[in-house]
Amino acid sequence: MPTDATPAPVERLEIQVGPHTYDALASGPADGEPVLLLHGWPEFADSWSAVLPALGAAGYRALAVDQRGYSPRARPARIADYAVPELVADALAFADSQGAGRFHLVSHDWGGMVAWALAGAHPERLKSLTVLATPHPDALNRAAAEDPTQHHRLDYVRFFRRDDGAAEAALLADDAARLRAAYGGKVPDALVEGNIRRLSAPGALTATLNWYRAPESVISVPAGRITVPTLFLWGSEDMALGRGAAESTGSGWTARTASRRWRAPATGCPKRSPTSSPPPSSTTSGSTPDAAAGAGDSANAPGPPP
């Protein structure tokens, strides 16, 4: 697909899904090949702000959404409303809103968990899957069961799963010092301040933590074997997601995968130009959007809080 050095403009959209209204950002021609980008915690759609205009300039129709709990008008009260099947249904509805029968899916962190689940349950909807940082949930489950270090790396998830307000209080105490620390200095200050402001709104942080609380256990996310062309990128210095789960993702749970390891801290990937191409691989066969693997700026990602 042709590329243009000039970034495409970014539009603000509202997407109605059932009773919920989602805030979204989009770029590129309405008839462009669709790309859906799913953010992680504690991020919003604007974490993809460097990638959206590059995808748009390349001719894709790129969409990033403030997902369930992150959009103020899509913030149900029940923890059960944040179960993975609900999040997958949201993602499919986001794609439907752009008239996308099949689409490229790009994801990071918790968005990656949703993406694995979507790819396993609805492979017919995807042209390609790109996941930044997050191993396949079955690979992560196995690693956590077999490796004590990986088990304890997920202690922060166990803390987040408490629904007694302790996690919210700890993260927002002292001018949200622990929440700020989660970004590890890898996210622009203006974006951090915007995220802190939005997550400090009444009920907002609780809604985002409900993603952790809804599964039956720490990593009970249904996915199964992935058959769609997949690009998986993992930072070798990730504080929460270790090498065992990352390497198992590429060797055991995906049929057509290009795995790439980067020397990168926390859950981020190294900075690359958002217009750079994905690493060459016969498994991607050119089907992954040019900017998807170059999403480093969007994935200057927060790690677990100290």
C-alpha positions in Angstrom: 0.0 0.0 0.0 1.5 3.4 -0.9 2.8 5.6 1.9 2.9 9.3 2.3 5.5 11.2 4.3 2.8 13.7 5.5 0.9 12.4 8.6 -2.9 12.1 8.0 -5.2 14.2 10.2 -6.8 12.5 13.3 -10.5 12.6 13.8 -12.5 12.4 17.1 -15.4 10.0 16.9 -18.1 8.6 19.2 -19.1 5.0 18.8 -22.4 3.7 20.2 -22.4 0.1 21.3 -25.6 -0.9 23.0 -26.1 1.4 26.0 -22.5 2.6 25.9 -20.9 5.5 24.1 -17.1 5.2 23.4 -14.7 8.0 22.6 -12.4 7.2 19.7 -9.7 8.6 17.4 -9.4 7.7 13.8 -7.2 8.5 10.8 -7.2 7.6 7.1 -9.7 7.3 4.3 -13.1 5.8 5.1 -12.5 3.1 2.5 -9.0 2.3 3.6 -8.0 -1.2 4.8 -9.2 -1.2 8.5 -6.8 -1.4 11.5 -8.1 -1.5 15.1 -5.7 -0.6 17.9 -6.4 -1.7 21.5 -4.7 0.1 24.3 -3.5 -1.3 27.7 -3.6 -0.2 31.3 -3.2 2.6 32.3 -3.6 4.1 28.8 -6.2 5.5 26.5 -6.7 5.7 22.7 -4.2 8.6 22.5 -1.4 6.2 23.5 -1.5 5.4 19.7 -1.3 9.1 18.7 2.0 8.7 16.9 0.8 5.6 15.0 -2.7 6.7 13.9 -1.6 9.4 11.5 1.2 7.2 10.0 -1.3 4.5 9.3 -3.7 7.0 7.9 -1.1 8.4 5.6 -0.3 4.8 4.4 -3.9 4.5 3.3 -5.3 2.5 6.2 -8.4 3.4 8.1 -7.0 3.3 11.7 -9.2 3.4 14.8 -8.2 3.6 18.4 -10.9 3.6 21.1 -11.0 4.5 24.8 -12.3 1.1 25.8 -14.8 -0.1 28.4 -14.3 1.7 31.7 -12.0 4.2 30.0 -14.7 6.1 28.2 -16.8 7.9 30.8 -20.0 7.0 29.1 -19.1 3.3 28.9 -18.4 2.6 32.5 -20.8 -0.1 33.9 -20.7 -0.6 37.6 -20.6 -4.4 37.8 -17.3 -6.2 37.7 -18.8 -8.9 35.6 -19.4 -6.4 32.8 -15.6 -6.3 32.3 -15.3 -10.0 31.5 -13.1 -10.8 28.5 -16.1 -11.9 26.3 -17.6 -8.4 26.8 -14.3 -6.7 25.8 -14.0 -8.9 22.7 -17.6 -8.1 21.8 -16.8 -4.4 22.1 -13.7 -4.7 19.9 -15.8 -6.4 17.2 -18.4 -3.7 17.4 -15.7 -1.1 17.0 -14.6 -2.7 13.8 -18.2 -3.0 12.7 -18.6 0.7 13.2 -16.1 1.3 10.4 -17.8 -1.2 8.1 -14.9 -3.7 8.6 -15.8 -7.3 7.9 -12.1 -8.3 8.3 -9.5 -6.1 9.8 -5.9 -5.9 11.2 -5.7 -5.9 15.0 -2.9 -4.2 16.8 -2.8 -4.4 20.6 -0.7 -3.7 23.7 -0.8 -4.9 27.3 -4.4 -5.7 28.4 -5.5 -4.9 24.9 -3.2 -7.8 23.9 -5.1 -10.2 26.2 -8.4 -9.1 24.5 -6.7 -9.5 21.1 -5.5 -13.0 21.8 -9.0 -14.0 22.9 -10.6 -12.3 19.8 -8.1 -14.1 17.5 -8.8 -17.4 19.1 -12.6 -17.1 18.9 -13.1 -15.2 15.7 -10.1 -15.8 13.4 -12.4 -15.3 10.4 -12.6 -11.6 11.3 -8.8 -10.9 11.3 -6.4 -10.2 8.5 -3.5 -10.1 10.9 -2.7 -9.8 14.6 0.0 -7.7 16.2 0.6 -7.9 20.0 3.1 -5.7 21.8 4.4 -7.2 25.1 1.6 -9.5 26.2 2.3 -13.2 25.8 -0.4 -15.6 24.8 -2.5 -16.1 28.0 -2.0 -19.9 28.0 1.8 -19.4 27.7 1.7 -16.9 30.5 -0.4 -19.3 32.7 2.0 -22.1 32.1 5.0 -19.9 32.9 3.4 -18.6 36.1 2.7 -22.2 37.2 6.2 -23.5 36.5 8.4 -20.5 37.2 8.3 -19.0 40.7 9.8 -15.8 39.4 7.1 -15.3 36.8 4.5 -16.2 39.5 5.7 -13.4 41.7 6.1 -11.0 38.8 2.3 -11.1 38.7 1.8 -10.1 42.4 0.7 -6.7 41.3 -2.2 -8.3 39.4 -3.2 -10.1 42.6 -3.2 -6.7 44.4 -5.2 -5.1 41.6 -7.8 -7.9 41.8 -8.8 -6.8 45.4 -12.1 -5.1 45.3 -11.9 -3.4 48.7 -10.5 -0.1 47.4 -7.0 -0.8 48.5 -5.5 -0.7 45.0 -7.2 2.5 44.1 -6.1 4.2 47.4 -2.5 3.1 46.9 -2.3 4.2 43.3 -3.8 7.6 43.9 -2.1 8.4 47.2 0.4 11.3 47.3 -0.7 12.9 44.1 -1.0 9.5 42.4 2.7 8.8 43.0 2.5 5.1 42.3 0.3 5.5 39.3 2.8 8.0 37.9 5.7 5.6 38.6 3.9 3.0 36.5 4.9 5.0 33.4 8.5 4.7 34.3 9.5 7.9 32.6 8.8 6.3 29.2 5.7 8.3 28.4 5.6 12.0 27.5 4.8 14.2 30.6 1.8 15.7 28.9 0.3 12.3 28.2 1.0 11.1 31.8 -0.7 14.2 33.2 -3.7 13.7 31.0 -4.0 10.1 32.0 -3.7 10.8 35.7 -6.4 13.5 35.4 -8.8 11.1 33.6 -8.1 8.2 35.9 -8.6 10.4 39.0 -12.2 11.1 38.0 -14.7 9.4 40.3 -15.1 5.7 39.4 -12.6 5.8 36.6 -9.6 3.9 38.1 -12.0 1.3 39.6 -13.5 0.7 36.2 -10.1 0.2 34.6 -9.0 -2.2 37.4 -12.2 -4.2 36.9 -10.5 -5.6 33.8 -8.2 -7.4 36.3 -11.0 -8.4 38.6 -13.5 -9.9 36.2 -11.5 -13.1 35.2 -12.0 -16.0 37.5 -8.3 -16.2 38.3 -5.2 -14.1 37.7 -4.8 -15.1 34.0 -8.0 -16.9 33.0 -8.4 -15.5 29.5 -9.7 -18.0 26.9 -7.7 -17.9 23.7 -6.6 -21.3 22.4 -4.3 -21.8 19.4 -4.0 -18.8 17.1 -4.2 -19.5 13.3 -4.1 -15.9 11.9 -0.8 -14.3 10.8 0.7 -12.9 14.0 3.5 -10.6 14.9 4.5 -10.7 18.6 6.9 -8.2 20.1 8.4 -8.4 23.6 10.9 -6.3 25.5 13.6 -8.4 27.1 13.7 -6.2 30.2 10.0 -6.4 30.9 9.4 -6.3 34.6 6.1 -8.3 34.6 6.2 -10.6 31.6 9.2 -12.9 31.4 11.2 -14.7 28.8 9.6 -18.1 29.3 6.1 -16.9 28.5 7.3 -14.8 25.6 9.3 -17.6 23.9 6.5 -20.1 24.5 4.1 -17.8 22.7 6.0 -18.1 19.5 6.7 -21.8 19.6 3.6 -23.3 21.1 0.4 -21.3 20.8 0.5 -19.6 17.4 0.6 -21.3 14.0 1.8 -18.5 11.8 3.9 -16.2 14.0 6.9 -13.8 13.7 8.2 -13.2 17.1 10.7 -10.4 17.8 12.6 -9.7 21.0 13.8 -6.2 21.8 16.1 -4.9 24.6 13.5 -2.7 26.1 12.5 -1.9 29.7 9.1 -2.5 31.3 6.4 -3.4 28.9 7.6 -1.0 26.2 9.1 -1.6 22.8 12.1 0.4 21.6 11.3 3.5 19.8 11.0 3.1 16.0 9.6 5.3 13.4 5.9 4.8 13.2 6.3 4.5 9.4 8.9 1.7 9.6 8.0 -1.7 8.2 7.6 -4.8 10.3 10.6 -7.1 10.6 10.7 -9.3 7.5 9.1 -12.7 8.0 7.4 -15.2 5.7 4.8 -15.7 8.3 3.5 -12.2 8.1 3.6 -12.2 4.3 3.3 -8.5 4.2 -0.2 -8.7 5.7 0.6 -6.7 8.9 0.1 -2.9 8.5 3.4 -1.1 7.8 3.1 1.0 11.0 1.8 -1.7 13.3 5.2 -3.1 14.2 6.6 0.4 14.4 4.3 1.3 17.2 7.1 1.9 19.6 6.0 5.4 20.5 2.5 4.1 21.4 4.1 1.4 23.4 6.4 3.5 25.5 4.4 1.6 27.9 3.8 1.7 31.7 5.0 -1.3 33.7 3.6 -2.6 36.9 3.6 0.0 39.7 6.3 -0.3 42.4 
